[in-house]
Amino acid sequence: MRIRAVESSDAAEWLRMRALLWPADGHAGEIEEYFRTNGGPVFVAEASPGHLVGFIELGLRAYAEGCDSSPVPFIEGWYVDPEFRRAGVGRDLVRAAEQWARDRGFTEIASDVELENDVSIASHRALGYEETSRLVCFRRTIT
């Protein structure tokens, strides 16, 4: 398994995985914008040439719960195809993100998980991430 930075030739595979992680529209435009503007770091797991099985996207946030520094590298998205889970692919993607941050002088990295996503919570904990808080968000239409 090879972990490397995403390339423009990966757009279709990255789109496939993003749609599985976040079932919504707009991913194709976001990917086009990423390559047009040279967006933040994205690493992919390549099982064989042209066959991607995972990705991790990083952003820089001014603030992240439980962190003391700013800005903070933040894991915005982390996905591994089901048949490649529990084989170290996710760990290797996270380690690549952490190394990217470390190489740039950052001392913290943060992430978040939906409250009901027990698998992702367990994965974060297994990689040494500590839970800093739990959050429930609300909205109300006021028309």
C-alpha positions as CSV (number, residue, x, y, z in Angstrom):
1,M,0.0,0.0,0.0
2,R,1.4,3.4,-1.0
3,I,0.4,6.6,0.8
4,R,1.0,9.7,-1.3
5,A,-0.4,13.2,-2.0
6,V,-3.4,13.3,-4.2
7,E,-2.9,14.0,-7.9
8,S,-5.2,15.4,-10.6
9,S,-5.4,11.9,-12.2
10,D,-7.0,10.7,-8.9
11,A,-10.1,12.9,-9.3
12,A,-12.5,10.2,-10.2
13,E,-11.4,7.8,-7.5
14,W,-11.4,10.6,-4.9
15,L,-14.9,11.6,-6.0
16,R,-16.1,8.0,-5.6
17,M,-14.8,7.8,-2.1
18,R,-16.0,11.3,-1.1
19,A,-19.5,10.4,-2.2
20,L,-19.4,7.3,0.0
21,L,-18.2,9.3,3.0
22,W,-20.5,12.3,2.5
23,P,-23.5,11.4,0.4
24,A,-24.2,14.8,-1.1
25,D,-23.9,16.8,-4.2
26,G,-21.1,19.2,-5.0
27,H,-18.0,17.0,-4.6
28,A,-17.0,17.2,-8.2
29,G,-16.9,21.0,-8.1
30,E,-15.0,20.9,-4.8
31,I,-12.4,18.6,-6.3
32,E,-12.0,20.8,-9.4
33,E,-11.6,23.8,-7.1
34,Y,-9.0,21.9,-5.1
35,F,-6.8,21.3,-8.1
36,R,-7.4,24.8,-9.5
37,T,-6.3,26.5,-6.2
38,N,-3.8,23.9,-4.9
39,G,-5.9,23.3,-1.8
40,G,-4.9,21.9,1.6
41,P,-3.2,18.6,2.0
42,V,-4.9,15.4,0.8
43,F,-3.3,12.0,1.0
44,V,-4.5,8.9,-0.7
45,A,-3.9,5.2,-0.2
46,E,-3.1,3.5,-3.5
47,A,-3.5,-0.3,-3.6
48,S,-2.3,-0.5,-7.2
49,P,-1.7,2.1,-9.9
50,G,-5.0,4.0,-10.4
51,H,-6.8,2.0,-7.6
52,L,-7.3,4.2,-4.6
53,V,-8.8,2.7,-1.4
54,G,-8.7,5.6,1.0
55,F,-8.0,9.3,1.6
56,I,-7.5,11.8,4.3
57,E,-8.2,15.6,3.9
58,L,-6.7,18.2,6.1
59,G,-7.7,21.8,6.7
60,L,-6.3,24.5,9.0
61,R,-8.8,25.8,11.5
62,A,-8.4,28.9,13.7
63,Y,-9.8,26.9,16.6
64,A,-10.4,23.3,17.5
65,E,-12.0,22.0,20.7
66,G,-9.4,21.1,23.3
67,C,-6.4,22.5,21.4
68,D,-4.1,25.3,22.7
69,S,-2.5,26.4,19.4
70,S,-3.8,28.2,16.4
71,P,-4.1,27.5,13.6
72,V,-4.7,23.8,14.1
73,P,-4.4,21.1,11.4
74,F,-7.8,19.4,11.3
75,I,-8.8,16.1,9.8
76,E,-11.8,17.2,7.7
77,G,-12.4,13.8,6.1
78,W,-11.0,10.3,6.5
79,Y,-12.2,7.3,4.5
80,V,-11.1,3.8,3.7
81,D,-13.0,1.3,1.5
82,P,-14.7,-1.3,3.7
83,E,-12.6,-4.2,2.3
84,F,-9.4,-2.5,3.3
85,R,-10.4,-1.5,6.9
86,R,-8.7,-3.0,9.9
87,A,-5.5,-3.5,7.8
88,G,-3.6,-0.4,8.8
89,V,-4.6,1.8,5.8
90,G,-6.4,4.3,8.0
91,R,-3.5,4.4,10.4
92,D,-1.1,5.1,7.6
93,L,-3.2,7.9,6.2
94,V,-3.4,9.5,9.7
95,R,0.3,9.2,10.2
96,A,0.9,10.9,6.8
97,A,-1.3,13.8,7.9
98,E,0.5,14.0,11.2
99,Q,3.9,14.0,9.5
100,W,2.8,16.8,7.2
101,A,1.7,18.8,10.2
102,R,4.9,18.0,12.2
103,D,7.1,19.0,9.2
104,R,5.5,22.4,9.3
105,G,6.0,23.0,13.0
106,F,2.5,22.3,14.2
107,T,2.3,20.7,17.7
108,E,-1.4,19.5,17.6
109,I,-3.8,18.0,15.2
110,A,-7.5,17.7,15.7
111,S,-10.5,15.8,14.3
112,D,-14.2,15.3,15.0
113,V,-16.6,12.4,14.7
114,E,-20.4,12.2,14.7
115,L,-21.6,11.0,18.1
116,E,-23.1,7.8,16.8
117,N,-20.0,6.8,14.7
118,D,-18.6,4.2,17.2
119,V,-16.2,2.8,14.6
120,S,-14.6,6.1,13.9
121,I,-14.4,7.0,17.6
122,A,-12.7,3.7,18.3
123,S,-10.3,4.2,15.4
124,H,-9.3,7.6,16.7
125,R,-8.8,6.3,20.2
126,A,-6.7,3.4,18.9
127,L,-4.4,5.9,17.2
128,G,-3.9,7.8,20.4
129,Y,-6.4,10.6,20.0
130,E,-8.0,11.8,23.2
131,E,-11.6,12.9,23.3
132,T,-11.8,16.5,24.4
133,S,-15.6,17.1,24.4
134,R,-19.0,16.0,23.0
135,L,-21.2,18.4,21.1
136,V,-24.8,18.4,20.1
137,C,-25.7,21.0,17.5
138,F,-29.2,22.4,17.0
139,R,-31.1,24.3,14.3
140,R,-34.5,25.7,13.8
141,T,-36.2,27.2,10.8
142,I,-37.5,30.7,11.6
143,T,-39.4,31.7,8.5
